[in-house]
Amino acid sequence: MVVNAVAPIAAAAAADPSGSNDSTTTTPIKHVIVIIGENRTFDHLFATYQPVNKSESVLNLLSQGIVNADGTPGPNYGSVAQFQAQDTTVYQLNPSGKAQYQTLPAPLAGGGPPPFSTVEEAITYEHGLPPGYNKFLTTGAVPPSLIGKPDVRIIYNGKDVNNLPPGPYQLTPGVAYDDYAESPVHRFYQMWQQLDCSAPEGCQNDLFAWVEATVGAGSNGQPPPAGFTYKEGATAMGFYNVQQGDVPYFKELADTYSMSDNFHQSVQGGTGANHIMLGTGDAIWFSDGNGNPLTPPHNMMVGGGVVDEIENPNPLQNPTTNNWYIQDG
């Protein structure tokens, strides 16, 4: 999957002239709203998007011929095939023993419960959605019996969740847009491996499914559970289809304002690092509170629990695991 994070920037007209600078800006732009893409890639939302203005273009799965407008595999689908690999000794950016998946590790079901129990409650506390959207804050929970198991709602190109082809797959209609789905891993060491940037021709972006299957997120020094097969599976390869009515609000924003499909993300890594980098242009670092660098806590008892902020992505040899990090942070 193309490794872009969605970051459409909406230059909205002033809704209320009482703002401190609404009427005195030096350009017609009165407000800039930045929507930070989190957890999901650009193609996860805009895989089949086509610009309203025919003179404009977008880089996505459709424009690259990877999928067709109906979401089915396109002529270049094989160019984004996912691979499995072996990493059993030390952390490797380009693991050895790569072999293409014949079928993806089945994405697992997860998510919920909804944040609000009634539409009235959603309207009371959520003021940023267009009329009619609040109902989606009350629906879509995954039944407890399905959580952590292959997401049987997913069927793509005639294949069920256990037999998906080794590339992107459309989530809908099985996973409706208001349904919850598993969250893909989005962390520093995992992301570097997923991109697989060691080849002379550049990043291959072909280890997304393997990293999610082998380590995912949150191992935190614990050995794999009994009977462990894999973690999130190929969750990161799922996409919605705007040509078939998916993600309507994001499509409306993209149609109305400007989208930055060439912005990948501010920094390799997860939520905290990207929020800080986007806002300050710098990375966060651990300090003593007085501006001096300090070694982060390692196996420190705090409030009855162990705090460990030092990550060790070397495989935990217990006795031998494939890419299961010693300490995920």
Backbone as numpy.savetxt, mean C-alpha at the origin, in Angstrom:
# Nx Ny Nz CAx CAy CAz Cx Cy Cz
3.78 -4.63 -9.84 2.94 -3.45 -9.84 3.82 -2.21 -9.84
3.45 -1.21 -10.62 4.20 0.04 -10.64 4.23 0.62 -9.25
5.41 1.01 -8.79 5.55 1.42 -7.39 5.36 2.91 -7.27
4.13 3.36 -7.39 3.81 4.76 -7.20 2.86 4.88 -6.03
2.95 5.98 -5.30 1.95 6.27 -4.27 1.09 7.39 -4.79
-0.21 7.27 -4.64 -1.10 8.30 -5.15 -0.98 9.56 -4.32
-0.78 10.70 -5.01 -0.70 11.98 -4.30 -1.33 13.06 -5.15
-2.65 12.98 -5.44 -3.28 14.04 -6.19 -3.30 15.32 -5.38
-2.99 16.44 -6.01 -2.97 17.73 -5.31 -4.14 18.56 -5.84
-5.04 18.88 -4.98 -6.24 19.60 -5.39 -6.07 21.09 -5.13
-6.14 21.89 -6.19 -6.08 23.33 -6.04 -7.51 23.85 -6.05
-8.11 23.94 -4.89 -9.54 24.21 -4.81 -9.82 25.70 -4.71
-10.91 26.12 -5.32 -11.33 27.52 -5.22 -11.80 27.81 -3.80
-11.67 29.07 -3.42 -12.03 29.44 -2.05 -13.53 29.27 -1.83
-13.88 28.58 -0.76 -15.29 28.37 -0.44 -15.82 29.46 0.47
-14.92 30.11 1.22 -15.34 31.11 2.19 -14.34 32.26 2.17
-14.74 33.46 1.73 -13.81 34.58 1.63 -13.31 35.11 2.95
-13.78 34.55 4.06 -13.35 35.05 5.37 -11.98 34.55 5.78
-11.38 33.63 5.01 -10.06 33.14 5.33 -9.04 34.26 5.31
-7.94 34.11 6.07 -7.00 35.20 6.27 -6.33 35.66 4.99
-6.18 34.76 4.01 -5.45 35.16 2.80 -6.21 34.79 1.54
-7.48 34.45 1.66 -8.24 33.94 0.52 -8.31 34.92 -0.65
-8.41 36.19 -0.35 -8.62 37.15 -1.43 -7.35 37.88 -1.85
-6.22 37.52 -1.26 -5.00 38.28 -1.56 -3.88 37.41 -2.09
-4.19 36.19 -2.56 -3.14 35.34 -3.12 -2.68 35.91 -4.46
-1.43 35.67 -4.82 -0.87 36.22 -6.05 -1.21 35.39 -7.27
-1.86 34.23 -7.08 -2.32 33.41 -8.20 -3.80 33.09 -7.96
-4.48 32.58 -8.97 -5.89 32.20 -8.77 -6.08 31.07 -7.78
-5.01 30.36 -7.42 -5.11 29.25 -6.48 -5.28 29.80 -5.07
-6.32 29.36 -4.40 -6.60 29.84 -3.05 -6.22 28.83 -1.98
-6.39 27.57 -2.27 -6.05 26.52 -1.32 -5.35 25.39 -2.05
-4.45 24.71 -1.36 -3.84 23.49 -1.87 -4.08 22.39 -0.86
-4.69 21.32 -1.31 -4.98 20.18 -0.44 -4.12 19.02 -0.91
-3.30 18.49 -0.03 -2.44 17.36 -0.37 -3.02 16.09 0.25
-3.30 15.12 -0.59 -3.79 13.83 -0.12 -2.60 12.86 -0.12
-2.18 12.46 1.05 -1.01 11.59 1.17 -1.43 10.14 0.92
-0.82 9.55 -0.09 -1.08 8.14 -0.33 -0.46 7.30 0.77
-1.24 6.44 1.38 -0.73 5.62 2.48 -1.15 4.18 2.28
-0.20 3.29 2.36 -0.41 1.84 2.34 -0.67 1.28 0.94
-1.25 2.06 0.06 -1.63 1.55 -1.26 -0.87 2.29 -2.36
-0.61 1.59 -3.46 0.13 2.20 -4.56 -0.80 3.03 -5.45
-0.20 3.78 -6.36 -0.96 4.54 -7.34 -1.85 3.61 -8.15
-1.29 2.50 -8.61 -2.06 1.57 -9.44 -3.14 0.85 -8.66
-2.99 0.74 -7.36 -4.05 0.13 -6.56 -5.37 0.87 -6.77
-5.30 2.19 -6.91 -6.49 3.01 -7.11 -6.72 3.36 -8.58
-5.66 3.69 -9.29 -5.79 4.28 -10.62 -5.22 3.39 -11.73
-5.28 2.09 -11.56 -4.69 1.16 -12.54 -5.25 1.35 -13.94
-6.54 1.67 -14.06 -7.18 1.79 -15.37 -7.66 3.21 -15.65
-7.16 4.18 -14.91 -7.62 5.56 -15.09 -7.16 6.13 -16.43
-8.04 6.89 -17.07 -7.70 7.63 -18.28 -8.06 9.09 -18.06
-7.16 10.02 -18.36 -7.43 11.44 -18.11 -8.65 11.93 -18.88
-9.38 12.85 -18.28 -10.52 13.46 -18.95 -10.06 14.28 -20.13
-8.95 15.01 -19.95 -8.37 15.81 -21.03 -7.57 14.89 -21.94
-7.98 14.74 -23.16 -7.34 13.79 -24.07 -5.90 14.16 -24.42
-5.50 15.40 -24.14 -4.12 15.81 -24.41 -3.18 15.39 -23.29
-3.72 14.87 -22.19 -2.92 14.46 -21.05 -2.73 12.94 -21.05
-1.75 12.51 -20.30 -1.47 11.08 -20.21 -1.20 10.70 -18.77
-1.25 9.41 -18.49 -1.01 8.90 -17.15 -0.22 7.60 -17.27
0.68 7.37 -16.33 1.47 6.14 -16.32 0.83 5.16 -15.35
0.18 4.14 -15.86 -0.46 3.15 -15.00 -0.52 1.80 -15.71
-1.18 0.85 -15.10 -1.22 -0.50 -15.66 -1.90 -0.52 -17.03
-2.91 0.32 -17.22 -3.60 0.37 -18.49 -2.73 0.98 -19.59
-2.12 2.12 -19.31 -1.31 2.79 -20.33 -0.09 1.98 -20.73
0.39 1.12 -19.82 1.55 0.29 -20.11 1.17 -1.05 -20.73
-0.11 -1.27 -20.97 -0.55 -2.51 -21.59 -0.48 -3.72 -20.68
-0.38 -3.48 -19.37 -0.29 -4.58 -18.41 -1.68 -5.17 -18.16
-2.70 -4.32 -18.09 -4.08 -4.79 -18.03 -4.89 -4.03 -19.07
-6.03 -4.59 -19.42 -6.96 -3.94 -20.34 -7.94 -3.10 -19.54
-8.76 -2.32 -20.25 -9.71 -1.45 -19.58 -10.70 -2.23 -18.73
-10.99 -3.47 -19.11 -11.91 -4.28 -18.31 -11.21 -4.99 -17.16
-9.92 -4.71 -16.97 -9.16 -5.28 -15.85 -8.48 -6.59 -16.14
-8.78 -7.22 -17.26 -8.16 -8.50 -17.60 -6.70 -8.30 -18.00
-5.89 -9.36 -17.96 -4.48 -9.22 -18.35 -4.32 -8.67 -19.76
-3.41 -7.69 -19.89 -3.14 -7.10 -21.19 -1.96 -7.76 -21.87
-1.55 -7.24 -23.03 -0.46 -7.86 -23.78 0.88 -7.86 -23.05
1.08 -6.93 -22.11 2.36 -6.84 -21.40 2.25 -7.34 -19.95
1.24 -8.13 -19.67 1.03 -8.61 -18.30 2.25 -9.36 -17.78
2.89 -10.14 -18.62 4.03 -10.94 -18.18 5.22 -10.12 -17.74
5.28 -8.84 -18.12 6.43 -8.00 -17.77 6.46 -7.63 -16.30
5.36 -7.84 -15.58 5.32 -7.50 -14.15 5.12 -8.75 -13.30
5.48 -9.90 -13.82 5.34 -11.14 -13.06 6.15 -11.06 -11.77
5.62 -11.67 -10.73 6.26 -11.67 -9.42 7.11 -12.93 -9.24
8.18 -12.78 -8.44 9.13 -13.87 -8.24 9.24 -14.21 -6.76
9.59 -15.44 -6.48 9.97 -15.85 -5.14 11.48 -15.99 -5.08
12.05 -16.00 -3.89 13.51 -16.01 -3.76 13.90 -16.71 -2.47
15.21 -16.73 -2.20 15.74 -17.34 -0.99 16.66 -16.34 -0.29
16.43 -16.14 1.01 17.30 -15.30 1.84 17.32 -15.92 3.23
18.35 -16.72 3.52 18.37 -17.50 4.77 19.56 -17.18 5.67
20.46 -16.29 5.24 21.66 -16.01 6.04 21.71 -14.58 6.54
21.88 -13.61 5.63 21.88 -12.20 6.00 20.92 -11.47 5.06
20.47 -10.31 5.52 19.53 -9.51 4.73 20.12 -9.19 3.36
19.36 -9.42 2.32 19.81 -9.16 0.96 18.80 -8.27 0.23
19.32 -7.24 -0.43 18.47 -6.40 -1.27 18.08 -7.13 -2.54
18.92 -8.00 -2.99 18.65 -8.78 -4.20 18.86 -10.25 -3.89
17.88 -10.89 -3.27 18.02 -12.29 -2.86 18.32 -13.21 -4.03
18.93 -14.33 -3.72 19.31 -15.29 -4.75 18.19 -16.30 -4.97
18.40 -17.18 -5.93 17.46 -18.27 -6.17 16.09 -17.81 -6.64
16.04 -16.73 -7.41 14.75 -16.22 -7.86 14.09 -17.16 -8.86
12.80 -17.34 -8.70 12.02 -18.15 -9.63 10.62 -17.56 -9.71
10.08 -17.45 -10.90 8.77 -16.83 -11.06 7.68 -17.68 -10.42
6.78 -17.00 -9.72 5.60 -17.69 -9.20 4.76 -18.20 -10.38
4.24 -19.39 -10.25 3.26 -19.88 -11.20 1.86 -19.39 -10.81
1.60 -19.34 -9.52 0.40 -18.71 -8.98 0.83 -17.86 -7.78
0.14 -16.76 -7.54 0.48 -15.89 -6.43 0.18 -16.55 -5.09
0.96 -16.23 -4.05 0.53 -16.60 -2.70 -0.83 -15.96 -2.44
-1.80 -16.73 -2.05 -3.16 -16.22 -1.93 -3.23 -15.02 -0.98
-3.76 -13.88 -1.43 -3.96 -12.76 -0.50 -4.95 -13.14 0.58
-4.67 -12.71 1.80 -5.50 -13.08 2.93 -6.58 -12.03 3.19
-7.64 -12.44 3.83 -8.73 -11.53 4.18 -8.44 -10.87 5.51
-8.81 -9.61 5.64 -8.62 -8.89 6.89 -9.32 -7.56 6.85
-9.61 -7.01 8.03 -10.15 -5.66 8.09 -11.46 -5.55 8.84
-11.64 -4.41 9.46 -12.85 -4.12 10.21 -12.59 -4.19 11.71
-13.59 -3.85 12.52 -14.94 -3.45 12.11 -14.99 -2.01 11.63
-16.12 -1.59 11.01 -16.25 -0.20 10.55 -16.12 0.78 11.71
-15.70 2.02 11.42 -15.51 3.00 12.50 -16.81 3.46 13.15
-17.94 3.37 12.43 -19.21 3.83 12.98 -20.27 2.76 12.80
-21.21 2.71 13.74 -22.26 1.68 13.69 -23.49 2.14 12.92
-23.70 3.45 12.82 -24.86 3.98 12.10 -24.44 5.13 11.20
-25.25 5.41 10.18 -24.98 6.53 9.28 -25.06 7.84 10.06
-26.02 7.93 10.96 -26.17 9.16 11.75 -24.90 9.46 12.55
-24.31 8.42 13.13 -23.08 8.60 13.89 -21.94 9.04 12.96
-21.88 8.47 11.78 -20.84 8.84 10.82 -20.97 10.29 10.41
-22.20 10.74 10.17 -22.42 12.14 9.77 -22.04 13.09 10.90
-22.27 12.67 12.13 -21.97 13.52 13.28 -20.48 13.80 13.41
-19.65 12.79 13.14 -18.22 12.94 13.40 -17.37 13.11 12.15
-17.89 12.79 10.98 -17.11 12.89 9.75 -17.72 13.97 8.86
-16.96 15.05 8.66 -17.49 16.20 7.94 -16.86 16.40 6.56
-15.96 15.51 6.16 -15.22 15.77 4.93 -15.70 15.03 3.71
-16.74 14.20 3.85 -17.19 13.39 2.72 -18.36 14.03 2.00
-18.48 13.77 0.69 -19.67 14.24 -0.04 -20.93 13.54 0.48
-22.10 14.14 0.27 -23.34 13.51 0.71 -23.48 12.11 0.11
-23.91 11.18 0.91 -24.11 9.82 0.43 -22.95 8.89 0.67
-21.79 9.44 1.05 -20.61 8.60 1.25 -20.48 8.10 2.69
-21.14 8.75 3.61 -20.99 8.36 5.01 -21.44 6.93 5.27
-22.36 6.43 4.47 -22.84 5.06 4.68 -21.71 4.04 4.54
-20.68 4.39 3.76 -19.59 3.44 3.57 -18.68 3.33 4.79
-18.88 4.21 5.77 -18.13 4.12 7.02 -18.80 3.17 8.01
-19.88 2.54 7.58 -20.62 1.63 8.46 -20.68 0.21 7.91
-20.03 -0.04 6.77 -20.18 -1.33 6.10 -18.82 -1.96 5.81
-18.85 -3.19 5.30 -17.67 -3.79 4.71 -16.80 -4.64 5.59
-17.19 -4.88 6.84 -16.34 -5.68 7.73 -16.22 -7.11 7.22
-15.05 -7.69 7.44 -14.80 -9.07 7.06 -15.31 -9.98 8.18
-16.10 -11.00 7.87 -16.55 -11.92 8.92 -15.36 -12.52 9.67
-15.43 -12.62 10.98 -14.31 -13.14 11.76 -13.82 -14.51 11.29
-14.73 -15.32 10.75 -14.34 -16.66 10.30 -13.42 -16.63 9.09
-13.35 -15.49 8.38 -12.53 -15.40 7.17 -11.19 -14.71 7.41
-11.07 -13.95 8.50 -9.86 -13.16 8.74 -8.64 -14.07 8.86
-7.59 -13.71 8.14 -6.35 -14.47 8.18 -6.34 -15.68 7.27
-7.41 -15.88 6.51 -7.48 -17.00 5.58 -7.51 -16.46 4.15
-7.21 -17.29 3.14 -7.28 -16.80 1.76 -8.62 -16.13 1.48
-8.55 -14.95 0.87 -9.74 -14.13 0.66 -10.55 -14.69 -0.51
-11.51 -15.55 -0.20 -12.27 -16.26 -1.23 -13.18 -15.33 -2.03
-13.29 -14.07 -1.62 -14.08 -13.12 -2.40 -13.40 -12.78 -3.72
-12.09 -12.99 -3.79 -11.32 -12.59 -4.96 -11.35 -13.67 -6.03
-11.84 -13.29 -7.21 -11.78 -14.13 -8.41 -11.33 -13.23 -9.55
-10.26 -13.63 -10.24 -9.70 -12.77 -11.29 -9.44 -13.58 -12.56
-9.99 -13.08 -13.65 -9.78 -13.70 -14.96 -10.13 -15.20 -14.93
-11.19 -15.51 -14.20 -11.65 -16.89 -14.12 -10.92 -17.75 -13.11
-9.98 -17.18 -12.35 -9.19 -17.93 -11.38 -9.59 -17.54 -9.96
-9.70 -18.55 -9.08 -10.03 -18.23 -7.69 -8.78 -17.77 -6.95
-8.95 -17.39 -5.68 -7.88 -16.76 -4.92 -6.65 -17.66 -4.76
-6.83 -18.96 -4.82 -5.71 -19.88 -4.67 -5.00 -20.19 -5.99
-5.48 -19.61 -7.07 -4.90 -19.89 -8.38 -4.72 -18.63 -9.22
-4.43 -17.52 -8.57 -4.27 -16.25 -9.27 -3.01 -16.25 -10.12
-3.04 -15.62 -11.29 -1.82 -15.51 -12.11 -0.79 -14.66 -11.39
0.49 -14.77 -11.77 1.58 -14.15 -10.99 1.78 -12.66 -11.25
0.71 -11.89 -11.26 0.82 -10.45 -11.47 -0.34 -9.74 -10.80
-0.68 -8.51 -11.24 -1.78 -7.78 -10.63 -3.11 -8.49 -10.85
-4.05 -8.26 -9.95 -5.38 -8.84 -10.09 -6.41 -7.82 -9.62
-7.59 -7.82 -10.25 -8.65 -6.89 -9.88 -9.38 -7.41 -8.65
-9.62 -6.53 -7.69 -10.29 -6.89 -6.45 -11.80 -7.03 -6.61
-12.39 -6.16 -7.40 -13.84 -6.14 -7.57 -14.25 -7.08 -8.69
-15.50 -7.56 -8.71 -16.59 -7.20 -7.81 -16.60 -7.99 -6.50
-15.74 -9.00 -6.37 -15.76 -9.84 -5.17 -15.52 -9.05 -3.91
-14.49 -8.20 -3.93 -14.22 -7.30 -2.81 -14.76 -5.93 -3.23
-15.99 -5.63 -2.82 -16.61 -4.37 -3.20 -15.81 -3.20 -2.64
-16.01 -2.02 -3.24 -15.21 -0.87 -2.85 -15.42 -0.48 -1.40
-16.59 -0.79 -0.82 -16.80 -0.45 0.59 -16.44 -1.61 1.51
-15.84 -2.66 0.96 -15.40 -3.79 1.78 -13.99 -3.54 2.33
-13.71 -4.11 3.48 -12.36 -4.10 4.02 -11.52 -5.18 3.33
-10.23 -4.92 3.20 -9.30 -5.91 2.67 -8.01 -5.83 3.48
-7.20 -6.85 3.38 -5.93 -6.89 4.11 -5.04 -5.71 3.69
-4.25 -5.21 4.64 -3.34 -4.11 4.35 -1.98 -4.65 3.92
-1.44 -4.18 2.80 -0.12 -4.65 2.38 0.98 -4.09 3.28
2.09 -4.78 3.34 3.21 -4.33 4.15 3.77 -3.03 3.57
4.13 -2.10 4.44 4.72 -0.84 3.99 5.73 -0.40 5.04
6.92 -0.96 4.94 7.98 -0.69 5.90 9.31 -0.58 5.18
10.30 -0.06 5.88 11.57 0.31 5.27 12.29 -0.87 4.62
12.69 -1.84 5.41 13.50 -2.94 4.87 12.71 -3.78 3.87
11.42 -3.97 4.16 10.59 -4.74 3.25 10.50 -4.06 1.87
10.34 -2.75 1.89 10.16 -2.03 0.63 11.41 -2.09 -0.23
12.57 -1.98 0.39 13.81 -2.08 -0.39 13.92 -3.43 -1.07
13.54 -4.49 -0.38 13.57 -5.81 -0.99 12.54 -5.93 -2.10
11.36 -5.41 -1.88 10.29 -5.54 -2.87 10.68 -4.92 -4.21
11.42 -3.82 -4.17 11.77 -3.13 -5.41 12.81 -3.89 -6.23
13.68 -4.67 -5.56 14.66 -5.51 -6.26 15.45 -4.68 -7.27
16.23 -3.73 -6.75 16.88 -2.73 -7.60 18.32 -3.07 -7.98
18.71 -4.32 -7.97 20.10 -4.67 -8.21 20.43 -4.86 -9.67
19.44 -5.06 -10.51 19.70 -5.36 -11.92 20.25 -4.14 -12.65
21.11 -4.35 -13.68 21.66 -3.22 -14.43 20.59 -2.34 -15.05
19.44 -2.94 -15.40 18.38 -2.16 -16.03 17.49 -1.44 -15.03
17.83 -1.54 -13.75 17.09 -0.79 -12.74 16.18 -1.67 -11.91
15.28 -1.04 -11.17 14.42 -1.76 -10.25 13.45 -2.67 -11.00
13.32 -3.89 -10.51 12.46 -4.87 -11.16 11.04 -4.89 -10.58
10.88 -4.44 -9.34 9.56 -4.41 -8.70 8.88 -5.78 -8.74
9.66 -6.83 -8.52 9.12 -8.18 -8.74 9.12 -9.06 -7.48
9.37 -8.46 -6.31 9.40 -9.26 -5.09 8.34 -8.82 -4.07
7.31 -8.13 -4.54 6.26 -7.67 -3.63 5.59 -8.84 -2.93
5.15 -9.82 -3.69 4.42 -10.95 -3.11 5.33 -11.78 -2.21
6.58 -11.97 -2.62 7.50 -12.79 -1.82 7.78 -12.17 -0.46
8.04 -10.87 -0.42 8.31 -10.21 0.85 7.09 -10.28 1.76
5.91 -10.03 1.21 4.70 -10.12 2.02 4.48 -11.54 2.53
4.80 -12.51 1.71 4.57 -13.89 2.11 5.56 -14.36 3.16
6.81 -13.89 3.08 7.84 -14.42 3.97 7.93 -13.70 5.30
7.79 -12.36 5.30 7.95 -11.64 6.56 6.81 -10.70 6.84
6.29 -10.01 5.82 5.23 -9.05 6.07 5.67 -8.01 7.07
4.87 -7.77 8.10 5.21 -6.79 9.12 4.82 -7.31 10.49
5.62 -6.92 11.49 5.24 -7.20 12.86 5.75 -8.49 13.44
6.83 -9.06 12.89 7.36 -10.28 13.49 8.03 -9.99 14.84
8.71 -8.84 14.93 9.22 -8.32 16.21 9.95 -9.34 17.07
10.83 -10.10 16.43 11.68 -11.01 17.18 11.06 -12.35 17.52
9.78 -12.51 17.24 9.12 -13.77 17.55 9.34 -14.77 16.40
9.50 -16.03 16.72 9.65 -17.03 15.65 8.34 -17.20 14.90
8.38 -17.76 13.71 7.13 -18.01 12.98 6.20 -18.89 13.80
4.92 -18.63 13.75 3.97 -19.46 14.52 3.93 -20.89 14.00
3.46 -21.77 14.82 3.36 -23.18 14.41 2.47 -23.30 13.19
2.92 -24.07 12.22 2.16 -24.26 11.00 2.23 -23.08 10.04
3.23 -22.19 10.27 3.34 -21.00 9.43 3.55 -21.37 7.97
2.74 -20.78 7.10 2.92 -20.93 5.65 3.40 -19.62 5.06
2.61 -18.56 5.25 3.04 -17.23 4.84 2.15 -16.20 5.50
2.56 -14.92 5.37 1.80 -13.85 6.03 0.77 -13.26 5.09
0.87 -11.96 4.75 -0.24 -11.32 4.03 -0.52 -11.89 2.65
0.41 -12.63 2.08 0.20 -13.10 0.71 0.40 -11.97 -0.29
-0.20 -12.08 -1.45 0.03 -11.11 -2.52 -0.95 -9.94 -2.45
-1.14 -9.42 -1.25 -2.10 -8.33 -1.05 -1.75 -7.11 -1.88
-0.47 -6.80 -2.02 -0.05 -5.57 -2.70 -0.36 -5.58 -4.19
-0.70 -6.72 -4.76 -0.92 -6.80 -6.20 -2.36 -6.51 -6.61
-3.25 -6.27 -5.65 -4.65 -6.02 -5.98 -4.88 -4.60 -6.47
-5.85 -4.43 -7.37 -6.19 -3.08 -7.86 -7.69 -2.96 -8.07
-8.16 -1.71 -7.99 -9.54 -1.37 -8.32 -9.61 -0.90 -9.77
-10.82 -0.85 -10.31 -10.99 -0.49 -11.72 -11.95 0.69 -11.85
-11.40 1.88 -12.09 -12.24 3.07 -12.22 -13.13 3.00 -13.46
-12.73 2.19 -14.45 -13.56 2.04 -15.65 -14.87 1.33 -15.33
-14.92 0.65 -14.20 -16.12 -0.09 -13.82 -16.76 0.49 -12.56
-16.46 1.77 -12.27 -17.14 2.47 -11.19 -16.46 2.41 -9.84
-15.28 1.79 -9.75 -14.59 1.72 -8.45 -13.99 3.08 -8.08
-13.68 3.24 -6.81 -13.08 4.45 -6.22 -13.64 5.74 -6.83
-14.95 5.92 -6.81 -15.54 7.07 -7.50 -15.09 8.42 -6.98
-14.87 8.53 -5.67 -14.48 9.84 -5.13 -13.07 10.21 -5.57
-12.15 9.24 -5.55 -10.80 9.53 -6.03 -10.81 9.85 -7.51
-11.63 9.17 -8.27 -11.72 9.47 -9.71 -12.24 10.88 -9.93
-13.24 11.27 -9.12 -13.77 12.63 -9.24 -12.70 13.67 -8.95
-11.89 13.43 -7.92 -10.79 14.35 -7.62 -9.80 14.42 -8.77
-9.45 13.25 -9.32 -8.48 13.22 -10.42 -9.03 13.90 -11.67
-10.33 13.72 -11.93 -10.95 14.36 -13.10 -11.01 15.88 -12.94
-11.22 16.34 -11.71 -11.49 17.76 -11.47 -10.21 18.56 -11.24
-9.26 17.96 -10.53 -8.05 18.68 -10.17 -6.84 18.04 -10.84
-5.69 18.13 -10.23 -4.47 17.57 -10.84 -3.96 16.42 -10.00
-3.39 15.43 -10.68 -2.83 14.28 -9.98 -1.36 14.18 -10.33
-0.58 13.69 -9.39 0.86 13.58 -9.59 1.24 12.12 -9.66
1.04 11.51 -10.81 1.31 10.08 -10.91 2.80 9.79 -11.05
3.63 10.81 -11.17 5.08 10.59 -11.21 5.73 10.76 -9.85
4.94 11.06 -8.84 5.47 11.12 -7.48 5.38 9.74 -6.87
6.51 9.17 -6.52 6.50 7.83 -5.94 6.16 7.94 -4.45
7.06 8.45 -3.66 6.81 8.75 -2.26 8.02 9.50 -1.74
7.89 10.07 -0.56 8.97 10.92 -0.05 10.19 10.13 0.37
9.98 8.94 0.94 11.10 8.14 1.44 10.65 6.69 1.46
11.59 5.78 1.25 11.27 4.37 1.37 10.88 4.08 2.82
9.74 3.47 2.99 9.33 3.17 4.35 7.85 3.37 4.55
7.45 3.43 5.80 6.04 3.43 6.14 5.47 4.78 6.46
4.42 4.75 7.27 3.59 5.92 7.52 4.36 7.07 8.16
4.96 6.83 9.31 5.60 7.91 10.06 6.68 8.60 9.27
7.56 7.81 8.66 8.68 8.39 7.91 8.19 9.26 6.77
7.14 8.82 6.07 6.66 9.59 4.92 5.93 10.86 5.33
5.17 10.82 6.42 4.53 12.04 6.89 5.56 13.09 7.27
6.59 12.65 7.97 7.62 13.58 8.43 8.43 14.12 7.26
8.81 13.24 6.32 9.59 13.69 5.18 8.80 14.63 4.29
7.52 14.35 4.07 6.70 15.21 3.24 6.53 16.59 3.86
6.40 16.63 5.19 6.18 17.90 5.86 7.43 18.72 6.10
8.57 18.05 6.28 9.79 18.77 6.66 10.93 18.64 5.67
10.85 17.66 4.77 11.95 17.44 3.83 13.16 16.80 4.49
12.96 16.17 5.63 14.07 15.55 6.33 13.58 14.28 7.01
14.52 13.45 7.41 14.19 12.20 8.08 14.14 12.40 9.58
13.35 11.58 10.25 13.29 11.61 11.70 14.49 10.85 12.27
14.94 11.27 13.43 16.04 10.55 14.07 15.80 10.57 15.58
16.40 9.61 16.26 16.17 9.44 17.69 17.11 10.36 18.46
16.56 11.11 19.41 17.38 12.07 20.16 17.10 11.94 21.65
17.89 12.67 22.42 17.71 12.68 23.87 16.71 13.75 24.32
16.07 14.40 23.36 15.12 15.46 23.68 15.74 16.83 23.73
17.07 16.87 23.63 17.78 18.16 23.66 18.56 18.40 22.37
18.18 17.70 21.33 18.83 17.92 20.04 20.06 17.08 19.81
20.36 16.16 20.70 21.54 15.32 20.55 21.13 13.91 20.14
21.83 13.32 19.15 21.48 11.96 18.73 21.69 10.96 19.85
20.83 9.96 19.90 20.87 8.96 20.95 20.55 7.60 20.35
21.21 6.57 20.85 20.91 5.22 20.39 19.49 4.86 20.80
18.65 4.39 19.86 17.27 4.02 20.20 17.24 2.89 21.23
16.16 2.75 21.97 16.06 1.68 22.97 16.10 0.31 22.32
16.78 -0.60 23.01 16.91 -1.97 22.52 16.63 -2.93 23.67
15.56 -3.71 23.54 15.15 -4.64 24.59 15.03 -3.95 25.95
14.41 -2.80 25.96 14.27 -2.01 27.19 12.88 -2.22 27.79
12.84 -2.47 29.10 11.57 -2.63 29.79 10.96 -1.25 30.05
9.77 -1.02 29.53 9.06 0.24 29.74 7.60 -0.08 30.07
7.17 0.32 31.27 5.78 0.11 31.66 5.33 -1.33 31.62
6.21 -2.24 31.97 5.84 -3.64 32.00 5.97 -4.36 30.68
6.42 -3.64 29.64 6.62 -4.26 28.33 7.99 -3.98 27.78
8.38 -4.72 26.75 9.69 -4.55 26.14 9.57 -3.63 24.93
10.41 -2.59 24.89 10.46 -1.66 23.77 11.75 -1.91 23.00
11.63 -2.14 21.70 12.82 -2.35 20.87 12.63 -1.60 19.57
13.38 -0.51 19.40 13.26 0.33 18.22 14.41 0.14 17.23
15.21 -0.91 17.44 16.30 -1.21 16.51 15.92 -2.42 15.69
15.86 -2.25 14.38 15.46 -3.33 13.50 16.67 -4.14 13.05
16.46 -5.43 12.93 17.49 -6.34 12.42 16.83 -7.24 11.37
17.05 -6.93 10.09 16.35 -7.68 9.04 17.06 -8.98 8.62
18.13 -9.36 9.32 18.73 -10.66 9.01 17.73 -11.76 9.30
17.71 -12.81 8.49 16.75 -13.89 8.72 16.98 -14.58 10.06
15.89 -14.84 10.75 15.94 -15.58 12.00 16.17 -17.05 11.68
17.29 -17.59 12.11 17.62 -18.98 11.81 17.10 -19.87 12.93
15.90 -20.35 12.74 15.19 -21.05 13.82 14.39 -22.25 13.28
15.01 -23.32 12.86 16.45 -23.42 12.61 16.87 -22.66 11.35
16.03 -22.66 10.33 16.30 -21.89 9.13 14.98 -21.36 8.58
14.87 -20.06 8.48 13.67 -19.46 7.90 14.06 -18.64 6.69
13.15 -18.49 5.78 13.39 -17.74 4.56 12.87 -16.32 4.72
13.81 -15.39 5.00 13.51 -13.96 5.03 12.60 -13.56 6.20
12.55 -14.37 7.27 11.81 -13.97 8.47 12.75 -13.17 9.34
12.55 -11.86 9.43 13.50 -10.97 10.10 13.66 -11.30 11.58
14.88 -11.11 12.08 15.13 -11.29 13.51 14.34 -10.28 14.33
14.36 -9.01 13.91 13.64 -7.96 14.64 13.07 -6.95 13.67
11.75 -6.85 13.64 11.07 -5.99 12.67 10.83 -4.59 13.21
11.11 -4.35 14.45 11.05 -2.96 14.94 9.72 -2.57 15.52
